[in-house]
Amino acid sequence: MPGYFVNEIHSCVDESLIGYVRTHSHLELLGRAVIARSQVPSVAVISGNGSGHEPAMAGYVGRGLLSACISGSIFASPPSADIFRLIVEMKRRGAKQILLIILNYTGDRLNFGLAMERARELSIDVDMLVVADDAAVDCAIGPRGLAGALLVIKIAGALAEQGKNMSEIVDICQSVRTHLRTIGLSASGVHPPGQQKVLELLDDEIELGMGIHGEMGAQRLKLLSSKNAIDLAFGQLFRGTRALDIKRDDNVFLCVNNLVYFTEYLGGCSNLELGVIMKDAIENLEHRAIHVKRVMSGGFMASLNMKGFSLTVLKLTTDMSSMVLDLIDFPTDAFAWPKTISSTQLPSSIQTLPDSLEFHDQLSAELTLNESHLLFETSVIPSVNQALQAVIKRLHNETDALNRLDAVSGDGDTGTAFARAADKMTQDLTNGKLIYDRPSLLFRRLGLIAESRMGGTCGA
């Protein structure tokens, strides 16, 4: 079972929950139910799902968010008996009303629905809200629930902490739900421990709208650049079969979700990629004249080892914008909820510096450098030119060999770094920026080329 650090497949969910609870003192564990130690509000908000989507949902248990959550086995809904016991437990702890918020999947609807009916037979005041924010596909039971559900859960938890009753919470969350869409893009399938991959993708393929359990999406196509992938995703979100009703000058809340929580895991989008994705997503919305009022990014709802990301857009309607943002900002001690959620920075706050060689040229024009006046003899200059040409040719010829040599003890890019410097030397030979008759100017320029184009130890 390559790729997973677990002990036994049958016990990995329970051991994972124990690990989360032992490292967060505000939580306690009751079977597979994670419960907040804080005082239960009048309305206890409960969620749950199959495991494999961590930090959802255990990471969102805490004051101002979920009162409790229940986990099933990997990619399997929790049994209705476990859900029912949790409902009864929260009633015993003082909850007057209980709101279940779940993602739209058949197993979750059946099991949470059965538990709700059993609880109602005991006169427990319980209701259920189903979130179906997927903009990619509309299957037989309706669109799937994705990471956008976390915004609904956050709003519900904040309202509960403020003392609102269940009817008020449901009304607001239903309104929010109608203005919420999520679209996912995956560059790999998902491989649950001990099982076959649910869906295979070739190395040069991506899938638009693949489900968080590896279900088939809306479209499979060749790998795209980040900008083109983002444009494709927003095109589906704004113009597809489940398009979000949005127009120019509307305000939105944007959530960029990495499908692997700890992005250092092999297979997930790296933090480097996530930064590029955030930039391209914000700029794409700005190009559409849609105003991003707030943005959050990170690993909020994972899909085991699937490489991919999802984009969630919540339209901030005029009548609810301020209230919704205040509720999302409402404090919580749930460990997976980001401590700060930022407004987007204006483009004017981002400056691009000139290339370091251009900077040196500008500096030379402004200031007088203390250069040696030593000159090469005229007869030596052709030899200097020939030597440089030979060095450039050799560096290009030995690129692969140097990379292989570096790979033994390093990251295998030394040859590529030298080749970048050689390319710049060739360019400077052509445009006359390498001055042969002045050794100090020549070697200073070569040093700057190495520093700016090679980087790392060799560049220094």
C-alpha positions in Angstrom: 0.0 0.0 0.0 2.5 2.7 -1.2 1.9 6.3 -0.4 0.2 6.2 3.0 1.7 6.3 6.5 -0.9 4.3 8.4 -0.8 1.3 10.7 -3.9 -0.7 9.7 -6.5 0.2 7.1 -9.4 -0.8 9.3 -8.2 1.4 12.2 -6.7 4.4 10.4 -9.8 6.6 10.7 -10.1 6.0 14.5 -6.4 6.6 15.0 -6.5 9.8 12.9 -9.4 11.2 15.0 -7.5 10.4 18.2 -4.5 12.3 16.8 -6.6 15.3 16.0 -8.2 15.4 19.4 -5.0 14.8 21.4 -3.4 17.8 19.7 -6.4 20.2 20.3 -7.5 20.7 23.8 -10.8 22.2 23.0 -12.0 18.9 21.5 -13.1 15.5 22.8 -13.8 12.2 21.1 -16.9 10.0 21.6 -16.5 7.0 19.3 -16.1 8.7 15.9 -17.9 11.9 17.0 -15.7 14.9 17.7 -17.4 17.3 20.1 -16.4 20.8 21.2 -15.7 21.2 24.9 -17.3 24.7 24.9 -20.8 25.2 26.2 -23.3 24.0 23.7 -25.4 26.8 22.2 -29.1 26.7 22.1 -28.9 25.4 18.5 -26.2 22.7 18.1 -24.9 22.6 14.5 -23.7 19.1 13.5 -22.1 17.9 10.3 -20.3 14.8 9.1 -19.1 12.9 6.1 -16.9 10.0 5.1 -13.3 10.3 6.1 -10.5 11.2 3.6 -11.6 14.8 3.4 -9.6 16.1 6.4 -9.6 18.6 7.9 -13.3 18.4 7.1 -15.1 18.0 9.3 -13.2 17.5 12.6 -11.1 20.6 11.9 -14.3 22.8 12.0 -15.5 21.8 15.4 -15.3 24.6 17.9 -16.9 27.6 19.4 -18.6 29.7 16.6 -18.6 26.8 14.1 -19.7 23.2 14.6 -20.7 21.9 17.9 -19.9 18.4 16.8 -19.2 16.2 13.8 -19.4 12.5 13.0 -17.0 10.6 10.7 -17.6 7.5 8.6 -15.1 5.2 7.1 -13.0 6.4 4.2 -15.4 7.9 1.6 -18.4 6.3 3.3 -21.2 8.1 5.1 -21.4 7.6 8.9 -24.0 5.0 9.9 -27.4 6.4 10.9 -27.0 4.8 14.4 -23.8 6.8 15.1 -25.5 10.0 13.9 -28.5 9.3 16.1 -26.4 8.7 19.1 -24.6 12.0 18.5 -27.9 13.9 18.2 -29.1 12.4 21.5 -25.7 13.3 23.1 -26.0 16.9 22.1 -29.6 17.0 23.4 -28.3 15.7 26.8 -25.6 18.4 26.8 -28.2 21.1 26.6 -29.0 21.8 23.0 -32.6 22.9 22.5 -32.5 22.5 18.7 -30.2 20.6 16.5 -29.3 21.5 12.9 -27.7 18.9 10.6 -25.8 20.4 7.7 -24.5 17.9 5.1 -23.2 17.6 1.6 -25.5 16.3 -1.1 -24.5 12.7 -1.4 -26.9 9.7 -1.4 -25.4 8.0 1.6 -25.3 11.1 3.7 -28.9 12.1 2.8 -30.1 8.6 3.7 -28.1 8.1 6.9 -28.6 11.6 8.3 -32.2 11.6 7.2 -32.9 8.3 9.1 -31.2 9.6 12.2 -33.2 12.8 12.0 -36.5 10.8 11.8 -35.5 8.6 14.8 -34.7 11.7 16.8 -38.0 13.3 15.9 -39.8 10.2 17.3 -38.2 11.2 20.6 -39.5 14.8 20.2 -36.1 16.2 19.6 -36.3 19.4 17.6 -34.0 18.6 14.7 -33.8 19.8 11.1 -31.5 19.2 8.1 -29.9 21.4 5.5 -28.3 19.9 2.4 -25.7 21.9 0.5 -25.2 21.1 -3.3 -22.8 23.7 -4.6 -21.2 21.7 -7.5 -21.3 23.7 -10.7 -19.9 20.9 -12.9 -22.5 18.2 -13.0 -26.1 17.8 -12.1 -26.6 14.0 -11.4 -29.8 12.1 -10.5 -29.9 13.2 -6.9 -28.9 16.8 -7.7 -25.5 18.5 -7.7 -22.8 17.3 -5.4 -21.8 19.0 -2.2 -18.3 20.4 -2.2 -16.0 22.8 -0.3 -18.6 25.7 -0.5 -20.6 23.8 2.2 -18.0 25.0 4.7 -19.1 28.6 4.2 -22.7 27.7 4.9 -21.5 25.8 8.0 -19.4 28.7 9.2 -22.4 31.1 8.8 -24.7 28.7 10.7 -22.2 28.2 13.5 -21.7 31.9 13.9 -25.5 32.5 14.0 -25.9 29.8 16.6 -23.2 31.3 18.8 -25.0 34.6 18.6 -28.1 33.0 20.0 -30.3 32.8 16.8 -33.0 30.1 16.7 -33.0 27.3 14.2 -35.6 28.9 11.9 -33.6 32.1 11.6 -30.4 30.1 10.9 -32.0 27.9 8.3 -33.6 30.9 6.5 -30.3 32.7 6.2 -28.3 29.6 5.2 -30.9 28.7 2.5 -30.5 32.2 1.0 -26.7 31.9 1.1 -26.9 28.4 -0.4 -28.6 29.7 -3.6 -25.8 32.1 -4.3 -23.0 29.6 -3.9 -21.1 27.5 -6.5 -17.9 25.4 -6.5 -16.0 24.0 -9.4 -13.0 21.6 -9.2 -10.1 20.8 -11.4 -8.1 17.6 -10.9 -4.8 16.4 -12.4 -5.0 12.9 -10.9 -7.5 10.4 -9.6 -7.7 9.5 -5.9 -6.3 6.3 -4.4 -8.0 5.3 -1.1 -5.7 3.1 1.2 -6.1 -0.5 0.2 -8.2 0.2 -2.8 -7.7 0.7 -6.5 -7.7 4.3 -7.9 -11.3 5.4 -8.4 -10.5 7.1 -11.7 -7.3 7.2 -13.7 -5.9 10.2 -15.5 -2.9 10.3 -17.8 0.0 12.5 -16.8 -1.0 15.1 -19.4 -4.7 15.1 -18.6 -6.9 17.1 -16.3 -10.6 16.6 -15.4 -13.0 19.5 -14.9 -15.5 18.8 -12.1 -14.2 15.5 -10.8 -15.9 14.7 -7.5 -14.1 14.6 -4.1 -14.5 10.8 -4.1 -13.0 10.6 -7.6 -16.4 10.6 -9.4 -16.4 11.5 -13.1 -16.6 15.2 -13.9 -18.0 17.2 -16.7 -15.0 17.2 -19.1 -11.6 15.6 -19.6 -9.0 17.5 -21.5 -5.2 17.9 -22.0 -3.2 19.7 -19.3 -3.6 23.5 -19.4 -1.7 26.4 -18.0 -3.0 27.8 -14.7 -4.6 30.8 -16.5 -6.4 28.7 -19.1 -7.5 26.2 -16.5 -8.9 29.0 -14.3 -10.7 30.5 -17.3 -12.2 27.1 -18.2 -13.4 26.6 -14.6 -15.0 30.0 -14.2 -16.5 29.6 -17.7 -18.3 26.5 -16.4 -19.2 28.2 -13.1 -20.7 31.2 -14.7 -22.1 29.7 -18.0 -22.6 26.0 -17.4 -25.8 24.0 -16.6 -25.7 25.2 -13.0 -24.4 28.7 -13.6 -24.2 31.2 -10.8 -26.4 34.2 -11.6 -23.8 36.9 -11.6 -23.1 40.0 -13.6 -20.6 42.9 -14.0 -19.9 44.9 -10.8 -21.3 42.1 -8.5 -19.4 41.5 -5.3 -18.2 38.0 -4.4 -16.3 36.0 -1.7 -13.7 33.7 -3.3 -12.4 30.5 -1.7 -9.5 28.6 -3.3 -9.3 25.1 -1.9 -6.4 22.7 -2.2 -7.6 19.2 -2.5 -4.7 18.0 -0.3 -4.7 19.6 3.2 -1.0 19.5 3.9 0.4 20.6 0.6 3.8 19.1 1.3 2.2 15.7 0.6 3.4 14.2 -2.7 0.6 14.4 -5.2 -1.1 17.5 -3.9 -0.9 21.0 -5.4 2.2 22.6 -3.9 2.0 26.0 -2.1 3.9 27.4 -5.1 1.1 26.3 -7.4 -1.6 27.5 -5.0 -0.1 31.0 -5.1 -0.2 31.0 -8.9 -3.8 29.7 -8.9 -4.9 32.4 -6.4 -3.3 35.1 -8.5 -4.9 33.9 -11.7 -8.3 33.4 -10.1 -8.4 36.9 -8.7 -7.2 38.4 -12.0 -9.7 36.4 -14.0 -12.6 37.7 -11.9 -11.3 41.3 -12.1 -11.1 40.9 -15.9 -14.8 40.0 -15.8 -15.5 43.2 -13.7 -16.5 41.0 -10.7 -15.3 42.5 -7.4 -13.5 40.1 -5.0 -14.3 41.6 -1.6 -12.7 38.8 0.4 -10.6 35.8 -0.4 -9.4 32.7 1.6 -7.1 29.9 0.4 -5.7 26.7 1.8 -6.5 23.1 2.3 -10.1 23.2 3.6 -11.7 20.0 2.2 -9.3 17.4 0.9 -9.6 14.3 -1.2 -6.9 12.1 0.1 -4.0 12.2 -2.4 -5.8 13.8 -5.3 -3.8 16.5 -7.1 -6.2 19.4 -7.8 -8.0 22.4 -6.5 -11.5 23.9 -6.3 -12.8 27.4 -6.7 -15.8 28.5 -4.6 -17.6 31.7 -5.4 -20.2 33.2 -3.0 -22.2 36.0 -4.5 -22.6 38.8 -1.9 -26.1 40.2 -2.5 -26.7 43.8 -1.6 -29.1 43.0 1.2 -26.9 40.4 2.9 -23.3 41.3 2.0 -22.3 43.0 5.2 -24.0 40.4 7.4 -22.5 37.4 5.6 -18.9 38.9 5.8 -19.4 39.6 9.5 -20.6 36.0 10.1 -17.6 34.5 8.1 -15.3 36.7 10.2 -17.0 35.7 13.5 -14.3 34.3 15.8 -13.9 30.6 16.2 -11.4 28.3 17.9 -11.8 25.5 15.3 -8.3 24.7 14.3 -8.8 24.4 10.5 -10.6 27.6 10.0 -8.1 30.4 8.9 -7.4 32.9 11.5 -7.4 35.8 9.1 -9.4 36.2 5.9 -8.1 39.0 3.7 -9.5 41.6 1.4 -7.8 41.4 -2.0 -4.9 43.8 -2.5 -5.1 46.4 -5.2 -2.8 45.8 -8.2 -1.1 49.1 -7.3 0.2 47.5 -4.1 2.3 45.1 -6.2 5.5 46.3 -7.9 7.6 44.4 -10.4 11.3 45.2 -10.2 13.5 45.5 -13.3 15.9 42.6 -14.1 19.0 42.9 -12.0 21.1 43.4 -15.1 18.8 46.3 -16.2 19.1 47.7 -12.7 22.9 47.6 -12.9 22.8 49.4 -16.3 20.5 52.1 -14.8 22.8 52.4 -11.8 25.8 52.8 -14.0 24.1 55.7 -15.8 23.3 57.4 -12.5 26.5 56.8 -10.5 30.2 56.6 -11.3 31.7 53.2 -10.6 35.3 52.9 -9.4 36.5 50.8 -12.3 40.1 49.8 -13.2 41.4 51.5 -16.3 43.4 48.5 -17.2 43.0 47.5 -20.9 43.5 44.3 -22.8 46.1 44.6 -25.6 44.4 44.8 -29.0 45.9 41.6 -30.1 44.3 39.7 -27.2 40.7 40.8 -27.8 39.9 38.2 -30.5 41.2 35.5 -28.2 38.9 36.7 -25.5 36.0 36.5 -27.9 36.9 33.0 -29.0 37.3 31.9 -25.4 33.8 33.2 -24.5 32.3 31.5 -27.5 34.0 28.2 -26.6 32.7 28.5 -23.0 29.2 29.1 -24.2 29.2 26.2 -26.5 30.6 23.8 -23.9 28.1 24.9 -21.3 25.2 24.1 -23.7 26.8 20.8 -24.8 27.3 19.6 -21.2 23.9 20.7 -19.8 22.5 17.1 -19.4 25.8 15.8 -18.1 26.0 18.5 -15.4 22.4 17.9 -14.4 23.1 14.1 -14.0 26.2 14.9 -11.9 24.3 17.3 -9.7 21.4 14.8 -9.2 23.7 12.5 -7.3 23.9 14.9 -4.3 21.7 17.8 -5.3 18.5 18.7 -7.1 19.8 18.0 -10.6 19.6 21.5 -12.1 23.2 22.7 -12.3 23.5 22.2 -16.0 20.2 24.0 -16.7 21.4 26.9 -14.5 24.7 27.2 -16.5 22.8 27.0 -19.8 20.7 30.0 -18.7 23.8 32.0 -18.1 25.2 30.9 -21.5 22.0 32.1 -23.2 22.4 35.5 -21.7 26.1 35.6 -22.6 25.1 34.9 -26.2 22.6 37.7 -26.1 25.1 40.2 -24.7 27.7 39.2 -27.3 25.1 40.0 -30.0 24.0 43.4 -28.5 27.5 44.6 -27.6 27.1 44.6 -23.8 30.2 42.5 -23.2 33.1 45.0 -23.5 36.3 43.0 -24.5 38.9 45.7 -24.0 38.2 46.4 -20.3 38.8 43.3 -18.1 37.1 44.9 -15.1 33.9 45.7 -17.1 33.9 42.3 -18.9 34.3 40.2 -15.7 31.8 42.4 -13.8 29.2 41.8 -16.5 29.9 38.0 -16.5 29.6 37.9 -12.7 26.3 39.8 -12.9 25.0 37.3 -15.6 26.0 34.4 -13.4 24.3 36.0 -10.3 21.1 36.9 -12.1 20.6 33.9 -14.4 22.0 31.0 -12.4 21.1 31.8 -8.8 21.9 29.5 -6.0 25.4 28.4 -5.0 26.8 28.6 -8.6 25.4 32.1 -9.1 27.1 33.3 -6.0 
